[in-house]
Amino acid sequence: MDGALFVWFSWIGVIIIGFFMEPSQNNKKVIVLCLMMLCTANVEIPLEQFKVNGALMLCWLLGYFLLMKTLHMNIAYAALVVLMLTAAYASIELFSIYDPVFSYLYTPWAIGLALFTIVHLTVNGPGQRCALLILSIVQGEIILSIIYQQMGIHTVIGRYVSLDIMAIAVMGTFVWEGFVQLTSHLENVLKKHQERRGYS
């Protein structure tokens, strides 16, 4: 069911940020935005001949907020990465339409994994990665909706499946960051143990 992963991962994010991370103003803002996204996931805002999902608009704001807080790279490079991720997202979605025989390969998990791989090969830092992922999916949805409109297909900008893909890619980024921190901690513990026993 489309949208279920988005709701599930959003609640997991709210619980982790609210109960397992140091309290701060930024964390409170992120929690409020996540809860607002959950509340507006079923809201469709009319805009000219298009309809925009309320959660996608909040994701767009969250993406720019994270980018302003965490950007430590050249702006031109960040824009290039966003364009690359947007092109990847839109092209995979369009290819699944024109090649329906293999449409079972283009699941939200597969597309989310593809975007996750690209952003991890090009960008450092979880905040920057999440911001670029969110912005690229929002822009990809806008491009897809314009193309669908020209094909006579009326769709909402911010379909539930796009929210699932975003949730998968962002949650994967946080899981990967947690794994990196865990391995670094274990490496430090092992090094201290070796130093105490005189191995180094």
C-alpha positions as CSV (number, residue, x, y, z in Angstrom):
1,M,0.0,0.0,0.0
2,D,1.5,3.3,-1.2
3,G,2.3,5.7,1.6
4,A,2.6,3.2,4.4
5,L,6.4,3.3,4.5
6,F,6.3,7.1,4.6
7,V,4.0,7.0,7.7
8,W,6.0,4.2,9.4
9,F,9.4,5.7,8.9
10,S,8.2,9.2,9.8
11,W,7.0,7.9,13.2
12,I,10.3,6.1,13.7
13,G,12.1,9.3,13.0
14,V,10.0,11.3,15.4
15,I,10.6,8.7,18.1
16,I,14.3,8.6,17.6
17,I,14.8,12.3,17.4
18,G,12.4,12.9,20.4
19,F,13.6,10.3,22.8
20,F,17.1,9.2,21.8
21,M,18.8,12.4,20.6
22,E,20.0,15.5,22.6
23,P,17.1,18.0,22.8
24,S,17.7,21.2,20.7
25,Q,15.7,23.8,18.9
26,N,16.6,22.3,15.5
27,N,15.4,18.8,16.6
28,K,12.1,20.3,17.9
29,K,11.6,22.0,14.5
30,V,12.3,18.7,12.7
31,I,9.8,16.8,14.9
32,V,7.1,19.5,14.3
33,L,7.7,19.3,10.6
34,C,7.5,15.5,10.6
35,L,4.2,15.6,12.5
36,M,2.9,18.2,10.1
37,M,3.9,16.1,7.1
38,L,2.0,13.2,8.6
39,C,-1.1,15.3,9.1
40,T,-1.0,16.8,5.6
41,A,-0.2,13.6,3.6
42,N,-3.8,13.4,2.5
43,V,-4.2,17.1,1.7
44,E,-4.2,18.1,-2.0
45,I,-3.6,21.8,-2.7
46,P,-4.9,23.0,-6.1
47,L,-2.3,25.0,-8.0
48,E,-3.4,26.1,-11.5
49,Q,-4.1,22.8,-13.4
50,F,-2.1,20.8,-10.9
51,K,-2.7,19.4,-7.4
52,V,0.1,19.3,-4.9
53,N,0.3,17.0,-1.9
54,G,0.7,19.1,1.3
55,A,3.3,16.7,2.7
56,L,5.5,17.2,-0.4
57,M,5.4,21.0,0.1
58,L,6.5,20.6,3.7
59,C,9.3,18.2,2.5
60,W,10.4,20.9,0.1
61,L,10.7,23.3,3.0
62,L,12.5,20.7,5.1
63,G,14.9,20.0,2.4
64,Y,15.9,23.7,2.0
65,F,16.1,24.1,5.8
66,L,18.5,21.1,6.1
67,L,20.5,22.3,3.2
68,M,21.0,25.8,4.7
69,K,22.0,24.2,8.1
70,T,24.4,21.6,6.8
71,L,25.8,22.8,3.4
72,H,29.6,22.6,3.6
73,M,30.3,22.3,-0.1
74,N,30.3,24.4,-3.3
75,I,26.8,25.5,-4.2
76,A,27.4,24.7,-7.9
77,Y,28.4,21.2,-6.9
78,A,25.4,20.7,-4.7
79,A,23.1,22.0,-7.6
80,L,24.8,19.5,-10.0
81,V,24.2,16.6,-7.5
82,V,20.5,17.6,-7.2
83,L,20.1,17.7,-11.0
84,M,21.7,14.3,-11.3
85,L,19.5,12.8,-8.6
86,T,16.4,14.5,-10.1
87,A,17.3,13.1,-13.6
88,A,17.8,9.6,-12.1
89,Y,14.5,9.6,-10.3
90,A,12.5,11.0,-13.2
91,S,14.1,8.8,-15.8
92,I,13.6,5.6,-13.8
93,E,9.9,6.5,-13.2
94,L,9.4,7.3,-16.9
95,F,11.2,4.1,-18.0
96,S,8.9,2.0,-15.9
97,I,5.9,3.5,-17.9
98,Y,7.4,2.9,-21.3
99,D,8.7,-0.6,-20.4
100,P,5.8,-2.1,-18.4
101,V,7.2,-5.7,-18.9
102,F,9.9,-4.9,-16.3
103,S,7.8,-2.7,-14.1
104,Y,8.1,-5.1,-11.2
105,L,11.8,-4.2,-10.9
106,Y,11.0,-0.5,-10.3
107,T,9.7,-0.8,-6.8
108,P,10.1,2.0,-4.2
109,W,12.8,0.0,-2.6
110,A,14.8,-0.3,-5.9
111,I,14.5,3.4,-6.7
112,G,15.3,4.5,-3.2
113,L,18.4,2.3,-3.2
114,A,19.5,3.8,-6.5
115,L,19.2,7.3,-5.1
116,F,20.8,6.3,-1.9
117,T,23.8,4.9,-3.8
118,I,24.2,8.0,-5.9
119,V,24.1,10.5,-3.1
120,H,26.5,8.4,-0.9
121,L,29.0,8.3,-3.7
122,T,28.9,12.0,-4.3
123,V,28.2,13.8,-1.0
124,N,29.5,13.6,2.6
125,G,27.5,14.2,5.7
126,P,24.0,12.8,6.6
127,G,22.4,16.3,6.7
128,Q,23.6,17.2,3.2
129,R,22.6,13.8,1.8
130,C,19.1,14.0,3.2
131,A,18.6,17.5,2.0
132,L,19.7,16.8,-1.5
133,L,17.6,13.6,-1.6
134,I,14.5,15.4,-0.5
135,L,14.9,18.3,-3.0
136,S,15.7,16.0,-5.9
137,I,12.6,13.9,-5.3
138,V,10.4,17.0,-5.0
139,Q,11.8,18.4,-8.3
140,G,11.5,15.0,-9.9
141,E,7.8,14.9,-9.0
142,I,7.3,18.3,-10.5
143,I,8.9,17.2,-13.8
144,L,7.0,14.0,-13.9
145,S,3.7,15.7,-13.3
146,I,4.3,18.2,-16.1
147,I,5.2,15.2,-18.5
148,Y,2.1,13.3,-17.3
149,Q,-0.1,16.3,-17.9
150,Q,1.2,16.6,-21.5
151,M,0.4,12.9,-21.9
152,G,-3.2,13.4,-20.7
153,I,-2.5,11.7,-17.3
154,H,-3.8,13.7,-14.4
155,T,-1.8,13.0,-11.2
156,V,-1.0,14.7,-7.9
157,I,2.5,16.3,-7.5
158,G,3.7,14.2,-4.6
159,R,2.2,10.8,-5.1
160,Y,2.3,8.4,-2.1
161,V,4.9,6.2,-3.8
162,S,7.2,9.2,-4.1
163,L,6.9,9.8,-0.4
164,D,7.7,6.1,0.2
165,I,10.8,6.5,-2.0
166,M,11.9,9.6,0.0
167,A,11.3,7.8,3.3
168,I,13.4,4.8,2.2
169,A,16.3,6.9,1.0
170,V,16.4,9.2,4.0
171,M,16.0,6.3,6.5
172,G,18.7,4.4,4.7
173,T,21.0,7.4,5.1
174,F,20.4,7.5,8.9
175,V,20.9,3.8,9.2
176,W,24.1,3.9,7.3
177,E,25.4,6.9,9.5
178,G,24.5,4.9,12.6
179,F,26.4,1.9,11.2
180,V,29.5,4.1,10.5
181,Q,29.4,5.6,14.0
182,L,29.0,2.1,15.6
183,T,32.0,0.7,13.7
184,S,34.1,3.8,14.6
185,H,33.2,3.3,18.3
186,L,34.1,-0.4,18.2
187,E,37.4,0.4,16.5
188,N,38.2,2.9,19.3
189,V,37.3,0.4,22.0
190,L,39.4,-2.3,20.3
191,K,42.4,0.1,20.0
192,K,42.1,1.1,23.7
193,H,41.9,-2.6,24.7
194,Q,45.1,-3.3,22.6
195,E,46.9,-0.4,24.2
196,R,46.0,-1.6,27.7
197,R,47.4,-5.1,26.9
198,G,50.5,-3.7,25.3
199,Y,49.9,-4.7,21.7
200,S,50.7,-1.3,20.3
